[in-house]
Amino acid sequence: MRNILLQAIAAVAILAATGPSAHAQDIRTEQVVFAPGTSGTAIRDTITGYESVSYVVGAEAGQRLDVRLDASNLQTYFNVYPPGSGPGDEALANSGMMGPNVPDLNRVDMELPYSGEYTVSVYMMRAAARRNERSDYTLDISITGETGAIVRGDYADGLQGGPDFFEVRTTGGKLNLRAGPSGGAALVTQLDNGTNLRNLGCRMSEGRRWCRVATLADPGLEGWVAGDFLVEGRGTAAAPASPRPPSGEVATGTVRVRFPAGASGTDLAGNLAPGDSVRYVLGAGNGQFLYVTVAPRGPGVFYQIFNPDGSFLLDQMSADQPYRGQLWQSGDHVVEVINRGSAPASYNVTFGIE
């Protein structure tokens, strides 16, 4: 029996080493973003046949990456690729081959050698893919360990190097300038699409790249912005920063949420054109718990939550991740659902106050 088991493990290792199939057109890429103040996330997803998903997560050299896969189809595995690499290249670790960085099948725990964006690619073995089998899975990704005072192992100068200037590039709405590299840091202001900024260096935090920038206006503002909304810019102060509307100002597409008599929650539905958003306003008190679930029919839908004083309770959360948290202010809270995609999107949203 032991010899049979060893032969089976060896066969899996040989096949898994080949990584995802050559059907490159079936590779989907998803940016991983951790909730503010957290060091990891649980992703629930599905692949069928030759599909594979590349999850991109940012980290710095010396931090530790822990990835665990729990799949309904036992022919499902994942590879971890270093910055600048992906499916088809040599992997740092393969979850089907136990070793120093793979303490168990479908578990990778390793210290990272470079600073940059790593790719975790989930796929099915060719035999299962040929039969067009389905795999429902949960992928737990965490990044632990503090970053040092300076960036180590900076891949292609992607953090401390790069262009002298950035330009804000969003598909809808404004970009938040924050006091620190976190979606939970205090809001400094909001930047219009097209704003040019001076690059003061980037770091990895909450699974993504955050860049410290300065506006070019006089007097200027400094702060941190999410790096995935930046492209190379120029040294001219086009599209100046504009502050967020004061608390209480109603934006276009605002809906007052009302629960049915005796209920603690409700479900609503909506449709959004590319770049549009709807703000849902609901009253709640300090100490209560708010939960929000957005179920989109199509990609590109995000949501964010504002406190009654206009500060952020939750910033730039993908619609596939529900929210539940305790409130620290009383009054009207705003849940804004945003279509950042390039096509119209419909959705259902569930609200609850406990």
ZADRENGU-92972 format. One record per residue (C-alpha): residue number from 1; residue in one letter; y, z, x. Coordinates in Angstrom, 2 decimals. Layout:
N
+-----+---+---------+---------+---------+
!   k ! r !      yy !      zz !      xx !
+-----+---+---------+---------+---------+
! NUM ! A !       Y !       Z !       X !
...
+-----+---+---------+---------+---------+
This chain:
354
+-----+---+---------+---------+---------+
!   k ! r !      yy !      zz !      xx !
+-----+---+---------+---------+---------+
!   1 ! M !    0.00 !    0.00 !    0.00 !
!   2 ! R !    2.38 !    0.89 !    2.86 !
!   3 ! N !    1.82 !   -2.53 !    4.50 !
!   4 ! I !    2.51 !   -4.30 !    1.20 !
!   5 ! L !    5.73 !   -2.32 !    0.77 !
!   6 ! L !    6.88 !   -3.13 !    4.31 !
!   7 ! Q !    6.12 !   -6.82 !    3.79 !
!   8 ! A !    8.11 !   -6.82 !    0.55 !
!   9 ! I !   11.10 !   -5.13 !    2.24 !
!  10 ! A !   10.93 !   -7.61 !    5.11 !
!  11 ! A !   10.87 !  -10.55 !    2.70 !
!  12 ! V !   13.89 !   -9.19 !    0.88 !
!  13 ! A !   15.71 !   -8.70 !    4.18 !
!  14 ! I !   15.07 !  -12.27 !    5.31 !
!  15 ! L !   16.21 !  -13.74 !    2.02 !
!  16 ! A !   19.18 !  -11.39 !    1.62 !
!  17 ! A !   20.42 !  -12.24 !    5.08 !
!  18 ! T !   21.28 !  -15.69 !    3.83 !
!  19 ! G !   23.87 !  -14.12 !    1.48 !
!  20 ! P !   25.16 !  -15.85 !   -1.63 !
!  21 ! S !   23.89 !  -19.30 !   -2.49 !
!  22 ! A !   25.62 !  -22.46 !   -1.39 !
!  23 ! H !   27.05 !  -22.97 !   -4.88 !
!  24 ! A !   30.57 !  -22.16 !   -3.66 !
!  25 ! Q !   32.09 !  -23.32 !   -6.91 !
!  26 ! D !   30.47 !  -20.29 !   -8.60 !
!  27 ! I !   32.30 !  -17.74 !   -6.40 !
!  28 ! R !   34.89 !  -15.67 !   -8.25 !
!  29 ! T !   37.43 !  -13.55 !   -6.34 !
!  30 ! E !   38.84 !  -10.24 !   -7.64 !
!  31 ! Q !   41.49 !   -8.04 !   -6.00 !
!  32 ! V !   40.44 !   -4.38 !   -5.98 !
!  33 ! V !   43.21 !   -1.88 !   -6.78 !
!  34 ! F !   42.66 !    1.89 !   -6.92 !
!  35 ! A !   44.50 !    3.99 !   -9.50 !
!  36 ! P !   47.52 !    5.82 !   -8.04 !
!  37 ! G !   46.53 !    8.82 !   -5.94 !
!  38 ! T !   42.81 !    7.93 !   -5.84 !
!  39 ! S !   40.56 !    6.67 !   -3.05 !
!  40 ! G !   38.09 !    4.59 !   -5.03 !
!  41 ! T !   37.10 !    2.84 !   -8.23 !
!  42 ! A !   34.04 !    1.89 !  -10.28 !
!  43 ! I !   33.83 !   -1.78 !  -11.27 !
!  44 ! R !   31.58 !   -2.97 !  -14.11 !
!  45 ! D !   30.82 !   -6.67 !  -14.08 !
!  46 ! T !   28.17 !   -9.33 !  -14.76 !
!  47 ! I !   26.87 !  -12.36 !  -12.88 !
!  48 ! T !   24.46 !  -15.04 !  -14.10 !
!  49 ! G !   22.45 !  -17.49 !  -12.03 !
!  50 ! Y !   24.27 !  -18.73 !   -8.95 !
!  51 ! E !   27.47 !  -16.86 !   -9.74 !
!  52 ! S !   28.82 !  -14.43 !   -7.15 !
!  53 ! V !   31.91 !  -12.24 !   -7.09 !
!  54 ! S !   34.02 !  -11.50 !   -4.00 !
!  55 ! Y !   35.85 !   -8.18 !   -4.32 !
!  56 ! V !   38.76 !   -7.90 !   -1.87 !
!  57 ! V !   39.84 !   -4.41 !   -0.78 !
!  58 ! G !   42.35 !   -3.36 !    1.87 !
!  59 ! A !   41.71 !   -0.66 !    4.49 !
!  60 ! E !   42.65 !    0.27 !    8.04 !
!  61 ! A !   40.61 !    0.66 !   11.21 !
!  62 ! G !   39.06 !    4.12 !   11.49 !
!  63 ! Q !   38.81 !    4.62 !    7.73 !
!  64 ! R !   35.43 !    4.74 !    6.04 !
!  65 ! L !   34.15 !    2.25 !    3.46 !
!  66 ! D !   31.49 !    3.41 !    0.99 !
!  67 ! V !   30.04 !    0.82 !   -1.42 !
!  68 ! R !   27.22 !    1.47 !   -3.90 !
!  69 ! L !   25.65 !   -1.06 !   -6.27 !
!  70 ! D !   23.64 !   -0.19 !   -9.38 !
!  71 ! A !   22.37 !   -3.39 !  -11.01 !
!  72 ! S !   20.16 !   -4.14 !  -14.01 !
!  73 ! N !   18.54 !   -6.98 !  -12.05 !
!  74 ! L !   16.78 !   -5.73 !   -8.92 !
!  75 ! Q !   17.38 !   -9.07 !   -7.21 !
!  76 ! T !   21.11 !   -8.25 !   -6.91 !
!  77 ! Y !   22.64 !   -7.39 !   -3.51 !
!  78 ! F !   25.98 !   -7.49 !   -1.72 !
!  79 ! N !   27.43 !   -8.34 !    1.69 !
!  80 ! V !   30.48 !   -6.81 !    3.39 !
!  81 ! Y !   32.69 !   -9.22 !    5.36 !
!  82 ! P !   35.49 !   -8.33 !    7.81 !
!  83 ! P !   39.10 !   -9.51 !    7.39 !
!  84 ! G !   39.39 !  -13.28 !    7.67 !
!  85 ! S !   35.74 !  -13.87 !    6.70 !
!  86 ! G !   33.76 !  -14.37 !    3.52 !
!  87 ! P !   30.59 !  -15.87 !    2.02 !
!  88 ! G !   29.08 !  -18.32 !    4.47 !
!  89 ! D !   30.27 !  -16.31 !    7.50 !
!  90 ! E !   28.47 !  -13.53 !    9.36 !
!  91 ! A !   28.54 !  -10.27 !    7.42 !
!  92 ! L !   29.25 !   -6.81 !    8.83 !
!  93 ! A !   26.57 !   -5.36 !    6.56 !
!  94 ! N !   23.97 !   -6.59 !    4.07 !
!  95 ! S !   22.89 !   -4.16 !    1.38 !
!  96 ! G !   19.33 !   -5.54 !    1.42 !
!  97 ! M !   18.78 !   -4.69 !    5.10 !
!  98 ! M !   18.63 !   -0.97 !    5.86 !
!  99 ! G !   20.15 !    0.10 !    9.16 !
! 100 ! P !   22.93 !    2.23 !   10.72 !
! 101 ! N !   25.51 !    1.16 !    8.11 !
! 102 ! V !   23.02 !    0.79 !    5.23 !
! 103 ! P !   21.39 !    4.20 !    4.65 !
! 104 ! D !   19.69 !    2.95 !    1.49 !
! 105 ! L !   19.23 !   -0.34 !   -0.34 !
! 106 ! N !   22.46 !   -1.38 !   -2.04 !
! 107 ! R !   24.47 !    1.34 !   -0.27 !
! 108 ! V !   26.85 !    0.66 !    2.64 !
! 109 ! D !   28.63 !    3.50 !    4.43 !
! 110 ! M !   30.51 !    2.49 !    7.56 !
! 111 ! E !   33.56 !    3.17 !    9.72 !
! 112 ! L !   35.82 !    0.13 !    9.68 !
! 113 ! P !   36.64 !   -1.63 !   12.96 !
! 114 ! Y !   39.69 !   -3.62 !   11.79 !
! 115 ! S !   42.77 !   -3.20 !    9.62 !
! 116 ! G !   43.01 !   -5.80 !    6.87 !
! 117 ! E !   41.32 !   -6.99 !    3.69 !
! 118 ! Y !   37.54 !   -6.67 !    3.51 !
! 119 ! T !   35.36 !   -8.68 !    1.11 !
! 120 ! V !   32.43 !   -7.23 !   -0.81 !
! 121 ! S !   30.39 !  -10.17 !   -2.18 !
! 122 ! V !   27.88 !   -9.47 !   -4.99 !
! 123 ! Y !   25.19 !  -12.07 !   -5.64 !
! 124 ! M !   21.61 !  -12.60 !   -6.84 !
! 125 ! M !   18.68 !  -13.82 !   -4.77 !
! 126 ! R !   17.96 !  -17.53 !   -5.01 !
! 127 ! A !   14.70 !  -17.05 !   -6.94 !
! 128 ! A !   16.52 !  -15.13 !   -9.69 !
! 129 ! A !   19.52 !  -17.47 !   -9.55 !
! 130 ! R !   17.30 !  -20.53 !  -10.07 !
! 131 ! R !   15.91 !  -18.94 !  -13.21 !
! 132 ! N !   19.51 !  -18.37 !  -14.39 !
! 133 ! E !   18.85 !  -14.64 !  -14.71 !
! 134 ! R !   21.61 !  -12.17 !  -15.59 !
! 135 ! S !   22.66 !   -9.01 !  -13.78 !
! 136 ! D !   24.91 !   -6.32 !  -15.25 !
! 137 ! Y !   26.08 !   -3.96 !  -12.55 !
! 138 ! T !   28.38 !   -1.15 !  -11.52 !
! 139 ! L !   29.97 !   -1.40 !   -8.08 !
! 140 ! D !   31.50 !    1.80 !   -6.69 !
! 141 ! I !   33.97 !    1.20 !   -3.85 !
! 142 ! S !   35.82 !    3.94 !   -1.99 !
! 143 ! I !   37.99 !    4.11 !    1.12 !
! 144 ! T !   38.26 !    7.55 !    2.73 !
! 145 ! G !   39.95 !    8.94 !    5.84 !
! 146 ! E !   43.62 !    9.20 !    6.70 !
! 147 ! T !   45.51 !    6.35 !    8.33 !
! 148 ! G !   47.11 !    7.07 !   11.69 !
! 149 ! A !   50.79 !    7.01 !   12.61 !
! 150 ! I !   50.35 !    3.41 !   13.81 !
! 151 ! V !   48.09 !    0.60 !   12.65 !
! 152 ! R !   44.93 !    0.16 !   14.76 !
! 153 ! G !   42.86 !   -3.03 !   14.96 !
! 154 ! D !   45.47 !   -5.01 !   13.02 !
! 155 ! Y !   43.72 !   -8.27 !   12.06 !
! 156 ! A !   45.94 !  -11.28 !   12.89 !
! 157 ! D !   49.03 !   -8.98 !   12.86 !
! 158 ! G !   48.75 !   -8.95 !    9.09 !
! 159 ! L !   50.30 !   -5.48 !    8.70 !
! 160 ! Q !   52.75 !   -4.73 !   11.51 !
! 161 ! G !   53.44 !   -8.40 !   12.29 !
! 162 ! G !   54.01 !  -11.22 !    9.84 !
! 163 ! P !   57.27 !  -12.92 !    8.84 !
! 164 ! D !   60.71 !  -11.36 !    9.34 !
! 165 ! F !   61.45 !  -11.79 !    5.62 !
! 166 ! F !   59.47 !  -11.71 !    2.38 !
! 167 ! E !   60.20 !  -13.24 !   -1.01 !
! 168 ! V !   59.09 !  -11.63 !   -4.28 !
! 169 ! R !   56.65 !  -13.91 !   -6.10 !
! 170 ! T !   55.44 !  -12.69 !   -9.49 !
! 171 ! T !   54.03 !  -14.54 !  -12.50 !
! 172 ! G !   55.91 !  -12.41 !  -15.00 !
! 173 ! G !   58.23 !   -9.44 !  -15.01 !
! 174 ! K !   59.79 !   -7.62 !  -12.07 !
! 175 ! L !   58.31 !   -6.03 !   -8.94 !
! 176 ! N !   58.59 !   -2.27 !   -8.53 !
! 177 ! L !   60.24 !   -0.94 !   -5.37 !
! 178 ! R !   58.80 !    2.54 !   -4.77 !
! 179 ! A !   59.62 !    5.50 !   -2.54 !
! 180 ! G !   56.15 !    5.44 !   -0.94 !
! 181 ! P !   53.06 !    3.22 !   -0.58 !
! 182 ! S !   51.50 !    4.21 !   -3.91 !
! 183 ! G !   51.59 !    3.10 !   -7.51 !
! 184 ! G !   52.40 !    6.71 !   -8.37 !
! 185 ! A !   55.40 !    7.08 !   -6.02 !
! 186 ! A !   58.88 !    7.43 !   -7.46 !
! 187 ! L !   60.53 !    4.22 !   -8.67 !
! 188 ! V !   63.57 !    3.19 !   -6.57 !
! 189 ! T !   64.44 !    0.02 !   -8.50 !
! 190 ! Q !   62.90 !   -3.21 !   -9.79 !
! 191 ! L !   63.17 !   -6.53 !   -7.96 !
! 192 ! D !   63.62 !   -9.91 !   -9.62 !
! 193 ! N !   61.26 !  -12.78 !   -8.88 !
! 194 ! G !   62.68 !  -14.68 !   -5.89 !
! 195 ! T !   64.37 !  -11.68 !   -4.25 !
! 196 ! N !   64.38 !  -11.93 !   -0.44 !
! 197 ! L !   63.54 !   -8.79 !    1.54 !
! 198 ! R !   63.45 !   -7.71 !    5.17 !
! 199 ! N !   59.91 !   -6.93 !    6.40 !
! 200 ! L !   59.72 !   -3.41 !    7.89 !
! 201 ! G !   55.92 !   -3.33 !    8.26 !
! 202 ! C !   52.91 !   -2.93 !    5.98 !
! 203 ! R !   50.10 !   -0.38 !    5.56 !
! 204 ! M !   46.92 !   -0.18 !    3.48 !
! 205 ! S !   46.86 !    2.34 !    0.63 !
! 206 ! E !   44.91 !    2.65 !   -2.64 !
! 207 ! G !   42.79 !   -0.38 !   -1.71 !
! 208 ! R !   45.70 !   -2.81 !   -1.27 !
! 209 ! R !   48.46 !   -3.82 !    1.13 !
! 210 ! W !   51.81 !   -2.05 !    0.68 !
! 211 ! C !   54.86 !   -3.29 !    2.56 !
! 212 ! R !   57.97 !   -1.32 !    3.50 !
! 213 ! V !   60.96 !   -3.57 !    2.82 !
! 214 ! A !   64.74 !   -3.53 !    2.63 !
! 215 ! T !   66.93 !   -5.53 !    0.27 !
! 216 ! L !   69.49 !   -7.83 !    1.90 !
! 217 ! A !   72.40 !   -6.83 !   -0.32 !
! 218 ! D !   75.14 !   -4.55 !    1.04 !
! 219 ! P !   74.56 !   -1.68 !    0.50 !
! 220 ! G !   70.82 !   -2.24 !    0.61 !
! 221 ! L !   67.80 !   -0.32 !   -0.63 !
! 222 ! E !   64.58 !    0.51 !    1.20 !
! 223 ! G !   61.16 !    1.22 !   -0.24 !
! 224 ! W !   57.58 !    0.04 !   -0.62 !
! 225 ! V !   56.18 !   -2.84 !   -2.70 !
! 226 ! A !   52.68 !   -4.16 !   -3.38 !
! 227 ! G !   52.04 !   -6.84 !   -0.75 !
! 228 ! D !   50.05 !   -9.15 !   -3.03 !
! 229 ! F !   53.34 !  -10.06 !   -4.76 !
! 230 ! L !   55.04 !  -11.22 !   -1.53 !
! 231 ! V !   55.24 !  -14.58 !    0.24 !
! 232 ! E !   57.17 !  -15.59 !    3.35 !
! 233 ! G !   60.90 !  -15.58 !    2.61 !
! 234 ! R !   64.24 !  -16.24 !    4.30 !
! 235 ! G !   67.20 !  -14.14 !    5.41 !
! 236 ! T !   69.48 !  -14.80 !    2.44 !
! 237 ! A !   70.16 !  -12.34 !   -0.34 !
! 238 ! A !   69.08 !  -14.51 !   -3.29 !
! 239 ! A !   68.04 !  -12.93 !   -6.58 !
! 240 ! P !   69.36 !   -9.38 !   -6.01 !
! 241 ! A !   67.51 !   -6.29 !   -7.15 !
! 242 ! S !   68.14 !   -5.15 !  -10.69 !
! 243 ! P !   67.52 !   -1.62 !  -11.92 !
! 244 ! R !   65.15 !   -0.90 !  -14.77 !
! 245 ! P !   66.77 !   -0.67 !  -18.22 !
! 246 ! P !   67.69 !    2.94 !  -19.06 !
! 247 ! S !   65.29 !    5.04 !  -21.08 !
! 248 ! G !   65.42 !    4.27 !  -24.79 !
! 249 ! E !   66.53 !    0.65 !  -24.42 !
! 250 ! V !   64.20 !   -1.52 !  -26.51 !
! 251 ! A !   62.87 !   -4.70 !  -24.88 !
! 252 ! T !   61.84 !   -7.87 !  -26.71 !
! 253 ! G !   58.31 !   -7.59 !  -28.11 !
! 254 ! T !   58.29 !   -3.84 !  -28.86 !
! 255 ! V !   55.80 !   -2.36 !  -31.33 !
! 256 ! R !   55.91 !    1.21 !  -32.68 !
! 257 ! V !   52.33 !    2.53 !  -32.74 !
! 258 ! R !   51.36 !    4.56 !  -35.80 !
! 259 ! F !   47.97 !    6.18 !  -36.36 !
! 260 ! P !   46.27 !    6.18 !  -39.77 !
! 261 ! A !   46.52 !    9.46 !  -41.68 !
! 262 ! G !   44.23 !   12.08 !  -40.16 !
! 263 ! A !   43.33 !    9.87 !  -37.14 !
! 264 ! S !   44.02 !   10.53 !  -33.45 !
! 265 ! G !   43.96 !    6.87 !  -32.42 !
! 266 ! T !   44.17 !    3.25 !  -33.53 !
! 267 ! D !   43.25 !   -0.32 !  -32.53 !
! 268 ! L !   45.68 !   -3.23 !  -32.38 !
! 269 ! A !   45.41 !   -6.90 !  -31.39 !
! 270 ! G !   47.85 !   -9.33 !  -29.83 !
! 271 ! N !   48.44 !  -12.69 !  -28.18 !
! 272 ! L !   50.61 !  -13.37 !  -25.11 !
! 273 ! A !   51.91 !  -16.55 !  -23.55 !
! 274 ! P !   51.85 !  -16.73 !  -19.71 !
! 275 ! G !   54.43 !  -14.32 !  -18.27 !
! 276 ! D !   55.08 !  -12.55 !  -21.59 !
! 277 ! S !   54.57 !   -8.87 !  -22.38 !
! 278 ! V !   54.54 !   -6.49 !  -25.34 !
! 279 ! R !   55.64 !   -2.86 !  -25.23 !
! 280 ! Y !   53.80 !   -0.37 !  -27.43 !
! 281 ! V !   55.72 !    2.85 !  -28.13 !
! 282 ! L !   53.93 !    6.01 !  -29.19 !
! 283 ! G !   55.10 !    9.60 !  -29.32 !
! 284 ! A !   53.17 !   12.37 !  -27.58 !
! 285 ! G !   53.77 !   15.85 !  -26.21 !
! 286 ! N !   53.58 !   17.54 !  -22.83 !
! 287 ! G !   49.99 !   18.67 !  -22.15 !
! 288 ! Q !   48.32 !   16.22 !  -24.53 !
! 289 ! F !   45.90 !   13.57 !  -23.26 !
! 290 ! L !   46.60 !    9.86 !  -23.66 !
! 291 ! Y !   43.88 !    7.24 !  -23.50 !
! 292 ! V !   44.39 !    3.48 !  -23.43 !
! 293 ! T !   41.80 !    0.70 !  -23.34 !
! 294 ! V !   42.82 !   -2.97 !  -23.14 !
! 295 ! A !   40.13 !   -5.56 !  -23.87 !
! 296 ! P !   41.42 !   -9.05 !  -22.99 !
! 297 ! R !   39.77 !  -12.36 !  -23.82 !
! 298 ! G !   40.66 !  -14.14 !  -20.62 !
! 299 ! P !   41.86 !  -13.24 !  -17.09 !
! 300 ! G !   45.29 !  -12.14 !  -15.91 !
! 301 ! V !   46.03 !   -9.30 !  -18.35 !
! 302 ! F !   47.47 !   -6.07 !  -16.91 !
! 303 ! Y !   49.14 !   -2.99 !  -18.37 !
! 304 ! Q !   51.44 !   -0.20 !  -17.23 !
! 305 ! I !   52.57 !    3.08 !  -18.81 !
! 306 ! F !   56.07 !    4.61 !  -18.78 !
! 307 ! N !   57.02 !    8.25 !  -19.33 !
! 308 ! P !   59.78 !    9.06 !  -21.85 !
! 309 ! D !   62.33 !    9.34 !  -18.99 !
! 310 ! G !   61.52 !    5.79 !  -17.84 !
! 311 ! S !   59.44 !    6.76 !  -14.79 !
! 312 ! F !   55.96 !    5.36 !  -14.32 !
! 313 ! L !   52.94 !    7.25 !  -15.56 !
! 314 ! L !   50.68 !    4.33 !  -14.52 !
! 315 ! D !   51.64 !    1.17 !  -12.67 !
! 316 ! Q !   49.99 !   -2.29 !  -12.50 !
! 317 ! M !   46.52 !   -1.49 !  -13.79 !
! 318 ! S !   44.06 !   -4.30 !  -14.42 !
! 319 ! A !   43.01 !   -4.52 !  -18.07 !
! 320 ! D !   39.34 !   -3.99 !  -17.16 !
! 321 ! Q !   40.07 !   -0.36 !  -16.21 !
! 322 ! P !   40.70 !    2.15 !  -19.04 !
! 323 ! Y !   43.16 !    5.01 !  -18.68 !
! 324 ! R !   42.84 !    8.67 !  -19.71 !
! 325 ! G !   45.23 !   11.29 !  -18.39 !
! 326 ! Q !   47.23 !   14.37 !  -19.26 !
! 327 ! L !   50.92 !   13.92 !  -20.09 !
! 328 ! W !   53.69 !   15.98 !  -18.51 !
! 329 ! Q !   56.60 !   14.92 !  -20.71 !
! 330 ! S !   57.27 !   14.98 !  -24.45 !
! 331 ! G !   58.69 !   12.00 !  -26.32 !
! 332 ! D !   58.12 !    8.25 !  -26.61 !
! 333 ! H !   55.65 !    6.88 !  -24.07 !
! 334 ! V !   55.53 !    3.10 !  -23.54 !
! 335 ! V !   52.39 !    1.08 !  -22.82 !
! 336 ! E !   53.34 !   -2.43 !  -21.69 !
! 337 ! V !   50.64 !   -5.14 !  -21.83 !
! 338 ! I !   51.44 !   -8.11 !  -19.56 !
! 339 ! N !   49.92 !  -11.58 !  -19.24 !
! 340 ! R !   50.20 !  -12.47 !  -15.54 !
! 341 ! G !   47.84 !  -15.42 !  -15.91 !
! 342 ! S !   48.60 !  -19.11 !  -16.25 !
! 343 ! A !   47.16 !  -19.53 !  -19.77 !
! 344 ! P !   47.68 !  -17.83 !  -23.15 !
! 345 ! A !   45.67 !  -14.62 !  -23.56 !
! 346 ! S !   44.57 !  -12.63 !  -26.60 !
! 347 ! Y !   43.51 !   -8.99 !  -26.45 !
! 348 ! N !   42.66 !   -5.82 !  -28.33 !
! 349 ! V !   44.19 !   -2.50 !  -27.29 !
! 350 ! T !   43.03 !    0.99 !  -28.28 !
! 351 ! F !   45.34 !    4.01 !  -28.18 !
! 352 ! G !   44.46 !    7.66 !  -28.59 !
! 353 ! I !   46.22 !   11.02 !  -28.30 !
! 354 ! E !   44.16 !   14.20 !  -27.96 !
+-----+---+---------+---------+---------+
